[in-house]
Amino acid sequence: MGVDSTFEAAITKALLAAQLMPPPHGAVLLSIADRDKSEAAPIIREVYQQGYRLYATEGTAALIEALGLSVTLVTKKLGEGHPNVVDVIVEGIVDVVVNTVTGDRTPLRDGFEIRRAAAEHRIPCFTSLDTARAAVRSLARGQEGYAVMPLHKYLA
């Protein structure tokens, strides 16, 4: 749990405490459900502007290319070639994962494998765009984005 005066600052503290704060630079794997793609576009732009390299599954890579950004395509179909989404996680190629759930059976199973690999390798994995957005904004602000005070001062 993180406590601060804004949601983003509280998320920053919670991620730091859990040792899941994304590094200030690196690579992110994006696998975004179709229904979330329009909401994800500004987050993707912001991550790219912060200098992250982008890796994405087929549909998400198409979105990123349409935004005019550079992306490396990674298959999410685990049985159909390498490197796949789990490979880039296990091999340490990506430092952060953003994976929103579709609800369909096959993508749901693939998404489970993505999230499981990220958890096993202690790679931050965001399944909610709200939390991903907050983490990206936290990275942009750095340590200036949150305050450290006694708990009673936050309650005042």
N, C-alpha and C positions, 0 to 999 in steps of 0.2 A: 504494500500500500504506500502511496505517496500522498503527502499533504502539501498543498501550496494554494496560492490565490487564483491560479488558472488551471484548467484541465491539462493543458500541454505541459505546464511546469510540474504538476503532480505526476503525470505519466513519465516525464523525464526521471524524476526521483524513483519511481517504482521500477523503471527499466534499469537504472543504475544499481539499485539495491538487489535486483534479481540477476545482475550481471548479463543483461540482455539488451543493453543499449547498443544500437548499431554503431560501428566505427565511423569516424568522420569522413572516410572515403573507402572505396572498394567497389564491390559489385552486388547487384540485387537481382534476384530471380522473381519474375512476375508471372503469375498465372491467375488471371482475373476472370470471373464469371461474366458472361455476356451482359447480364442485367446491371453489372457494376462498372462497365467499361467507361461510360460517359463521366461518371463521378471520379473514376480513377485517373482520367487524363491529366488534370492539373497536378495531381500528386506525382505522376510519372515525370511530367515536365520539371517539377521542382527537384526531384531526385537527380535527374539528368543534369540540371543546372548546377547542382552541388558537386558534380564531378563523378558520380557513380557510373560504372559501366552497367548496361542493361542486358539481361538475359531474359528471354520470355518464351512461353509456349506459343503454339501456332496462332491462335486467335488474338492473343495479346500482342504478339510480335507484329501482326498486321495493323493493329491500332497504333502501336508505337511508330511504325514506318509511316503511317498516315499523318502522324504528328510531325514528321520530318526529322525524327531522332534516330540515331544509330542503335541497333539492337542485334544481339546474337540469338538466333533461333535455337531452341532446345526442345526436343520432342518430349511430350508428357506421356506418350504411350510406352510404358516400361519394357514391353517385350519387342519393341520395333526399332532397335538401333541405339547407338551410343554416339555422343553423350546424350543421356536423357536427364530429366529433372533431378532424379535421385543422384546420378553420377556427379553433377555439378555441385551438389550439396556435400556429398561424401568426400569428394576430392578437394574440398575447400576452395573451389573456384568462386563461389558466391559467399557474401558475408551477411546477407539479409534475404528473407523470403517474404513475399506478399502473395497470399493464396486465398482467394475468396471462394466459398463453397457454392456449387451449382444446385445440388439436390438430386441430380441424375445419378443413376447407379454407377456407371463406369467412371465418369469424372469424379464421383464421390470417392471411389476406391483409390483412384490415382491421387487425388488430393490428400487422402489419408496417408499414403506412402510419402508424399512430399512433406507433410507436417511431421510425420514420425521421424524421417531422416533429419529434419531440421532440429527437432527436440533432442534426438540422440547425439547430435554433433554440436549442441549448444549454440545454434545459429538462431538469432531472433527471427520469429515467424509471426507475421501479422495476418489474421483472418478477417479482420474488420478494417474497413477503409478509414473509419474515424480514428482508430488507434494508430494506423500507419501514417495518416496525415499528421497527427500529434507528434509522432516520433520524428518525422521528417522536419517539422517545424522546430523541434527541440534541437536537432542537429544543426539547423541554420543559426539558432541563437547561441548554441554552446553553453558554457557555464553561466552566462549572463541571463539565461532563461528561467532561472529558479532562485528562490531565496532559502537561506538556512536560518531558521529562527526557532526558539523554543515553542512547543506546541501551543501553550496558552496564548501566545501572540497571534496565532492564526485564528483562534477562537474569539479574540477580542473584536 
